[in-house]
Amino acid sequence: MSRLTAVIRNRLRWTVFSALLLLAGSAWTIASRVPAAATTGGLIPSPRQGFLAPDFTLDQLDGEPITFSDLRGKAVVLNLWASWCPPCQAEMPALQAAYQQDGGRGLVVLAVNTTFQDREADAAAFVENHGLTFPVALDRDGSTSRRYLLRALPSTFFIDPDGVITRVVIGGPMSEATIRSAVAELLDRMP
């Protein structure tokens, strides 16, 4: 009987110990949390629909830096692409057409070349050959592509004036109708 009592007491001790440990861990988690509102205005940055678009700063082809958060208040089409990518080549004319049509209404098309897997000279030639007039940024080290969880080229994020992603299109090419529809939704959210 004493052996059975010892096993029961050990189980009881371990149960009590586990319960206290769980309570202490829960209390620590609650006490040490930082509310999202304290860091991002209540929105958590994530490259998914309904979340705040992650911020970044990159150099443009002309050497000038561009910071994504400086585009707040505008409707943004963020397109990650490479010069060697056939779907990227196919959809660029439609992105340029949307920019030409709605750039004056607050639309910004920001093309981020995945320069870490492309060549800067090829990106510059691509821009010139396609007559692109919107900003083209260079992701030389891949940090922005990682931040946006790049899985396929092209990847396009439609971002409203508050910086919230409204639509994500992975792969392509997107049709002009798809681009125009998503841009119209963004422009409807303009103040």
Order of alpha helices (4+ residues) and beta strands (2+ residues): alpha-alpha-beta-beta-beta-alpha-beta-alpha-beta-alpha-beta-beta-alpha
